[in-house]
Amino acid sequence: MRNLFPPGDREWKDHQPPRAWREFGFLLNQMKRAIKPQLALSEVLHDWSEFSRALAERPRQRTIQVTDYFEY
């Protein structure tokens, strides 16, 4: 009996050739994104300080570990 829900309802064969149109569509999409990105360079340069502040790590609040091992 054939299953009605994956993974049992599809039969995959190891000798199927790769789908050229799917690979071409993926490559075309990647090329479009590289040529015309969603953010314009002028926007990035204008908002650079905001981007860098949003991506920066918070300052670490670390204690000195030497005091755990040695008495001063």
LUMRO-840398 format. One record per atom (N, C-alpha, C): z, y, x; residue in one letter; atom name. Coordinates in nm, 4 decimals. Atoms other than C-alpha are relative to their C-alpha. Layout:
N
<c3=Z c2=Y c1=X code=A site=CA>
...
This chain:
72
<c3=0.0000 c2=-0.1188 c1=0.0844 code=M site=N>
<c3=0.0000 c2=0.0000 c1=0.0000 code=M site=CA>
<c3=0.0000 c2=0.1248 c1=0.0887 code=M site=C>
<c3=0.0123 c2=-0.1225 c1=-0.0776 code=R site=N>
<c3=-0.0901 c2=0.3443 c1=0.1297 code=R site=CA>
<c3=0.1095 c2=0.0980 c1=-0.0391 code=R site=C>
<c3=-0.1036 c2=-0.0997 c1=0.0269 code=N site=N>
<c3=0.1866 c2=0.6041 c1=0.1622 code=N site=CA>
<c3=-0.0629 c2=0.1283 c1=-0.0529 code=N site=C>
<c3=0.0514 c2=-0.1242 c1=0.0558 code=L site=N>
<c3=0.1430 c2=0.9252 c1=-0.0333 code=L site=CA>
<c3=0.0476 c2=0.1220 c1=0.0772 code=L site=C>
<c3=-0.0545 c2=-0.1120 c1=-0.0772 code=F site=N>
<c3=0.3261 c2=1.1414 c1=0.2213 code=F site=CA>
<c3=-0.0158 c2=-0.0304 c1=0.1478 code=F site=C>
<c3=0.0142 c2=0.0257 c1=-0.1440 code=P site=N>
<c3=0.2598 c2=1.1838 c1=0.5963 code=P site=CA>
<c3=0.1282 c2=-0.0545 c1=0.0585 code=P site=C>
<c3=0.1122 c2=0.0275 c1=-0.0869 code=P site=N>
<c3=0.2726 c2=1.0263 c1=0.8452 code=P site=CA>
<c3=-0.0848 c2=-0.1188 c1=-0.0418 code=P site=C>
<c3=0.0728 c2=0.1220 c1=0.0327 code=G site=N>
<c3=0.1446 c2=0.7180 c1=0.6618 code=G site=CA>
<c3=-0.1295 c2=0.0189 c1=-0.0743 code=G site=C>
<c3=0.1197 c2=-0.0106 c1=0.0824 code=D site=N>
<c3=-0.1361 c2=0.8655 c1=0.4540 code=D site=CA>
<c3=-0.1240 c2=0.0372 c1=0.0787 code=D site=C>
<c3=0.1165 c2=-0.0342 c1=-0.0812 code=R site=N>
<c3=-0.3656 c2=0.9617 c1=0.7423 code=R site=CA>
<c3=-0.0193 c2=-0.1063 c1=0.1064 code=R site=C>
<c3=0.0317 c2=0.0972 c1=-0.1031 code=E site=N>
<c3=-0.5366 c2=0.7226 c1=0.9723 code=E site=CA>
<c3=-0.0629 c2=0.0736 c1=0.1170 code=E site=C>
<c3=0.0501 c2=-0.0673 c1=-0.1195 code=W site=N>
<c3=-0.5828 c2=0.8613 c1=1.3201 code=W site=CA>
<c3=-0.0598 c2=-0.1036 c1=0.0929 code=W site=C>
<c3=0.0656 c2=0.0895 c1=-0.0951 code=K site=N>
<c3=-0.8227 c2=0.7012 c1=1.5619 code=K site=CA>
<c3=0.0014 c2=0.0670 c1=0.1359 code=K site=C>
<c3=-0.0077 c2=-0.0544 c1=-0.1351 code=D site=N>
<c3=-0.7894 c2=0.7448 c1=1.9353 code=D site=CA>
<c3=-0.1366 c2=0.0438 c1=0.0533 code=D site=C>
<c3=0.1311 c2=-0.0279 c1=-0.0559 code=H site=N>
<c3=-1.1644 c2=0.7643 c1=1.9897 code=H site=CA>
<c3=-0.0743 c2=0.1123 c1=-0.0726 code=H site=C>
<c3=0.0649 c2=-0.1127 c1=0.0670 code=Q site=N>
<c3=-1.2346 c2=1.0690 c1=1.7704 code=Q site=CA>
<c3=-0.0289 c2=0.1111 c1=0.1014 code=Q site=C>
<c3=0.0309 c2=-0.1091 c1=-0.0941 code=P site=N>
<c3=-1.4140 c2=1.3469 c1=1.9596 code=P site=CA>
<c3=0.0763 c2=0.1269 c1=-0.0389 code=P site=C>
<c3=-0.0691 c2=-0.1254 c1=0.0335 code=P site=N>
<c3=-1.2405 c2=1.6856 c1=1.9839 code=P site=CA>
<c3=-0.0884 c2=0.0874 c1=-0.0885 code=P site=C>
<c3=0.0717 c2=-0.0867 c1=0.0920 code=R site=N>
<c3=-1.3370 c2=1.9358 c1=1.7180 code=R site=CA>
<c3=-0.0372 c2=0.1297 c1=0.0719 code=R site=C>
<c3=0.0466 c2=-0.1159 c1=-0.0755 code=A site=N>
<c3=-1.5500 c2=2.1990 c1=1.8910 code=A site=CA>
<c3=0.0219 c2=0.1296 c1=-0.0776 code=A site=C>
<c3=-0.0149 c2=-0.1234 c1=0.0780 code=W site=N>
<c3=-1.5325 c2=2.4519 c1=1.6049 code=W site=CA>
<c3=0.1445 c2=0.0472 c1=-0.0039 code=W site=C>
<c3=-0.1406 c2=-0.0393 c1=0.0003 code=R site=N>
<c3=-1.1539 c2=2.4457 c1=1.5945 code=R site=CA>
<c3=0.0392 c2=0.0611 c1=0.1337 code=R site=C>
<c3=-0.0297 c2=-0.0545 c1=-0.1323 code=E site=N>
<c3=-1.1308 c2=2.5007 c1=1.9685 code=E site=CA>
<c3=-0.0694 c2=0.1345 c1=0.0212 code=E site=C>
<c3=0.0717 c2=-0.1261 c1=-0.0119 code=F site=N>
<c3=-1.3952 c2=2.7745 c1=1.9515 code=F site=CA>
<c3=0.0696 c2=0.1090 c1=-0.0818 code=F site=C>
<c3=-0.0709 c2=-0.0971 c1=0.0824 code=G site=N>
<c3=-1.2071 c2=2.9461 c1=1.6673 code=G site=CA>
<c3=0.1284 c2=0.0476 c1=0.0655 code=G site=C>
<c3=-0.1225 c2=-0.0373 c1=-0.0696 code=F site=N>
<c3=-0.8842 c2=2.9400 c1=1.8651 code=F site=CA>
<c3=-0.0305 c2=0.0918 c1=0.1175 code=F site=C>
<c3=0.0381 c2=-0.0819 c1=-0.1154 code=L site=N>
<c3=-1.0562 c2=3.0785 c1=2.1759 code=L site=CA>
<c3=-0.0465 c2=0.1381 c1=-0.0447 code=L site=C>
<c3=0.0471 c2=-0.1283 c1=0.0509 code=L site=N>
<c3=-1.2278 c2=3.3506 c1=1.9723 code=L site=CA>
<c3=0.1169 c2=0.0877 c1=-0.0425 code=L site=C>
<c3=-0.1184 c2=-0.0759 c1=0.0423 code=N site=N>
<c3=-0.8947 c2=3.4561 c1=1.8216 code=N site=CA>
<c3=0.0770 c2=0.0529 c1=0.1202 code=N site=C>
<c3=-0.0702 c2=-0.0441 c1=-0.1198 code=Q site=N>
<c3=-0.7313 c2=3.4719 c1=2.1655 code=Q site=CA>
<c3=-0.0758 c2=0.1114 c1=0.0718 code=Q site=C>
<c3=0.0807 c2=-0.1043 c1=-0.0638 code=M site=N>
<c3=-1.0195 c2=3.6775 c1=2.3043 code=M site=CA>
<c3=0.0113 c2=0.1319 c1=-0.0756 code=M site=C>
<c3=-0.0139 c2=-0.1216 c1=0.0808 code=K site=N>
<c3=-0.9959 c2=3.9249 c1=2.0149 code=K site=CA>
<c3=0.1346 c2=0.0663 c1=0.0243 code=K site=C>
<c3=-0.1338 c2=-0.0554 c1=-0.0234 code=R site=N>
<c3=-0.6225 c2=3.9652 c1=2.0716 code=R site=CA>
<c3=0.0125 c2=0.0602 c1=0.1388 code=R site=C>
<c3=-0.0051 c2=-0.0554 c1=-0.1354 code=A site=N>
<c3=-0.6772 c2=4.0269 c1=2.4435 code=A site=CA>
<c3=-0.0789 c2=0.1296 c1=0.0100 code=A site=C>
<c3=0.0847 c2=-0.1188 c1=-0.0078 code=I site=N>
<c3=-0.9548 c2=4.2817 c1=2.3933 code=I site=CA>
<c3=0.0593 c2=0.1156 c1=-0.0807 code=I site=C>
<c3=-0.0559 c2=-0.1051 c1=0.0847 code=K site=N>
<c3=-0.7954 c2=4.4729 c1=2.1069 code=K site=CA>
<c3=0.1391 c2=-0.0431 c1=-0.0472 code=K site=C>
<c3=-0.1357 c2=0.0408 c1=0.0390 code=P site=N>
<c3=-0.4171 c2=4.4165 c1=2.1005 code=P site=CA>
<c3=0.0499 c2=0.0794 c1=-0.1202 code=P site=C>
<c3=-0.0555 c2=-0.0654 c1=0.1185 code=Q site=N>
<c3=-0.2075 c2=4.5111 c1=1.7984 code=Q site=CA>
<c3=0.0626 c2=0.1341 c1=0.0346 code=Q site=C>
<c3=-0.0579 c2=-0.1275 c1=-0.0430 code=L site=N>
<c3=-0.0293 c2=4.7853 c1=1.9934 code=L site=CA>
<c3=-0.0981 c2=0.0712 c1=0.0914 code=L site=C>
<c3=0.0883 c2=-0.0786 c1=-0.0857 code=A site=N>
<c3=-0.2439 c2=5.0588 c1=2.1379 code=A site=CA>
<c3=0.0764 c2=0.0419 c1=0.1253 code=A site=C>
<c3=-0.0624 c2=-0.0374 c1=-0.1261 code=L site=N>
<c3=-0.1763 c2=5.1538 c1=2.4988 code=L site=CA>
<c3=0.0685 c2=0.1362 c1=-0.0106 code=L site=C>
<c3=-0.0614 c2=-0.1324 c1=0.0161 code=S site=N>
<c3=-0.1062 c2=5.5146 c1=2.3994 code=S site=CA>
<c3=0.1331 c2=-0.0097 c1=-0.0745 code=S site=C>
<c3=-0.1268 c2=0.0192 c1=0.0717 code=E site=N>
<c3=0.1626 c2=5.3962 c1=2.1521 code=E site=CA>
<c3=0.1057 c2=-0.0591 c1=0.0916 code=E site=C>
<c3=-0.0950 c2=0.0642 c1=-0.0914 code=V site=N>
<c3=0.3224 c2=5.1773 c1=2.4158 code=V site=CA>
<c3=0.0547 c2=0.1013 c1=0.0996 code=V site=C>
<c3=-0.0448 c2=-0.0997 c1=-0.0967 code=L site=N>
<c3=0.3342 c2=5.4597 c1=2.6694 code=L site=CA>
<c3=0.0880 c2=0.1061 c1=-0.0656 code=L site=C>
<c3=-0.0790 c2=-0.1015 c1=0.0697 code=H site=N>
<c3=0.4699 c2=5.7034 c1=2.4121 code=H site=CA>
<c3=0.1407 c2=-0.0517 c1=-0.0313 code=H site=C>
<c3=-0.1289 c2=0.0578 c1=0.0419 code=D site=N>
<c3=0.7500 c2=5.4680 c1=2.2993 code=D site=CA>
<c3=0.0626 c2=-0.0872 c1=0.1083 code=D site=C>
<c3=-0.0464 c2=0.0879 c1=-0.1074 code=W site=N>
<c3=0.8198 c2=5.3120 c1=2.6411 code=W site=CA>
<c3=0.1519 c2=0.0005 c1=0.0145 code=W site=C>
<c3=-0.1459 c2=-0.0053 c1=-0.0174 code=S site=N>
<c3=1.1804 c2=5.4345 c1=2.6651 code=S site=CA>
<c3=0.0707 c2=-0.0759 c1=-0.1121 code=S site=C>
<c3=-0.0607 c2=0.0741 c1=0.1121 code=E site=N>
<c3=1.2577 c2=5.2910 c1=2.3208 code=E site=CA>
<c3=-0.0158 c2=-0.1504 c1=0.0199 code=E site=C>
<c3=0.0217 c2=0.1427 c1=-0.0259 code=F site=N>
<c3=1.1023 c2=4.9545 c1=2.4120 code=F site=CA>
<c3=0.0939 c2=-0.0505 c1=0.1090 code=F site=C>
<c3=-0.0838 c2=0.0455 c1=-0.1108 code=S site=N>
<c3=1.2915 c2=4.9337 c1=2.7401 code=S site=CA>
<c3=0.1470 c2=-0.0040 c1=-0.0395 code=S site=C>
<c3=-0.1390 c2=0.0003 c1=0.0464 code=R site=N>
<c3=1.6215 c2=5.0239 c1=2.5728 code=R site=CA>
<c3=0.0251 c2=-0.1191 c1=-0.0924 code=R site=C>
<c3=-0.0173 c2=0.1121 c1=0.0931 code=A site=N>
<c3=1.5674 c2=4.7602 c1=2.3014 code=A site=CA>
<c3=-0.0010 c2=-0.1346 c1=0.0724 code=A site=C>
<c3=0.0106 c2=0.1269 c1=-0.0717 code=L site=N>
<c3=1.4808 c2=4.4887 c1=2.5559 code=L site=CA>
<c3=0.1033 c2=-0.0179 c1=0.1107 code=L site=C>
<c3=-0.0962 c2=0.0075 c1=-0.1100 code=A site=N>
<c3=1.7540 c2=4.5686 c1=2.8091 code=A site=CA>
<c3=0.1198 c2=-0.0869 c1=-0.0388 code=A site=C>
<c3=-0.1209 c2=0.0794 c1=0.0217 code=E site=N>
<c3=2.0498 c2=4.3358 c1=2.8493 code=E site=CA>
<c3=0.1208 c2=0.0923 c1=-0.0060 code=E site=C>
<c3=-0.1252 c2=-0.0752 c1=0.0039 code=R site=N>
<c3=2.3958 c2=4.4598 c1=2.7681 code=R site=CA>
<c3=0.0716 c2=-0.0152 c1=0.1326 code=R site=C>
<c3=-0.0775 c2=0.0153 c1=-0.1241 code=P site=N>
<c3=2.6218 c2=4.5296 c1=3.0647 code=P site=CA>
<c3=0.1019 c2=-0.1131 c1=-0.0152 code=P site=C>
<c3=-0.0908 c2=0.1149 c1=0.0050 code=R site=N>
<c3=2.8300 c2=4.2271 c1=3.1489 code=R site=CA>
<c3=0.1435 c2=0.0436 c1=0.0224 code=R site=C>
<c3=-0.1431 c2=-0.0241 c1=-0.0153 code=Q site=N>
<c3=3.2065 c2=4.2332 c1=3.1145 code=Q site=CA>
<c3=0.0593 c2=-0.1216 c1=0.0699 code=Q site=C>
<c3=-0.0456 c2=0.1158 c1=-0.0748 code=R site=N>
<c3=3.2995 c2=3.9915 c1=3.3903 code=R site=CA>
<c3=0.1277 c2=0.0323 c1=0.0752 code=R site=C>
<c3=-0.1220 c2=-0.0143 c1=-0.0793 code=T site=N>
<c3=3.6317 c2=3.9393 c1=3.5558 code=T site=CA>
<c3=-0.0222 c2=-0.0656 c1=0.1360 code=T site=C>
<c3=0.0112 c2=0.0569 c1=-0.1339 code=I site=N>
<c3=3.6721 c2=3.8592 c1=3.9207 code=I site=CA>
<c3=0.0637 c2=-0.1387 c1=-0.0013 code=I site=C>
<c3=-0.0468 c2=0.1372 c1=0.0060 code=Q site=N>
<c3=3.7078 c2=3.4825 c1=3.9524 code=Q site=CA>
<c3=0.0865 c2=-0.0394 c1=0.1203 code=Q site=C>
<c3=-0.0778 c2=0.0324 c1=-0.1192 code=V site=N>
<c3=3.8690 c2=3.4897 c1=4.2961 code=V site=CA>
<c3=0.1481 c2=-0.0017 c1=-0.0341 code=V site=C>
<c3=-0.1425 c2=-0.0061 c1=0.0343 code=T site=N>
<c3=4.2029 c2=3.5803 c1=4.1389 code=T site=CA>
<c3=0.0476 c2=-0.1266 c1=-0.0709 code=T site=C>
<c3=-0.0389 c2=0.1268 c1=0.0621 code=D site=N>
<c3=4.1997 c2=3.2494 c1=3.9478 code=D site=CA>
<c3=0.0373 c2=-0.1044 c1=0.1034 code=D site=C>
<c3=-0.0213 c2=0.1026 c1=-0.1020 code=Y site=N>
<c3=4.2013 c2=3.0513 c1=4.2717 code=Y site=CA>
<c3=0.0987 c2=0.0411 c1=0.1088 code=Y site=C>
<c3=-0.0888 c2=-0.0466 c1=-0.1046 code=F site=N>
<c3=4.4031 c2=3.2663 c1=4.5086 code=F site=CA>
<c3=0.0986 c2=0.1007 c1=-0.0574 code=F site=C>
<c3=-0.0993 c2=-0.0962 c1=0.0436 code=E site=N>
<c3=4.7198 c2=3.4636 c1=4.4614 code=E site=CA>
<c3=-0.0032 c2=0.1208 c1=0.0920 code=E site=C>
<c3=-0.0001 c2=-0.1229 c1=-0.0792 code=Y site=N>
<c3=4.7201 c2=3.8258 c1=4.5734 code=Y site=CA>
<c3=0.1258 c2=0.0762 c1=-0.0261 code=Y site=C>
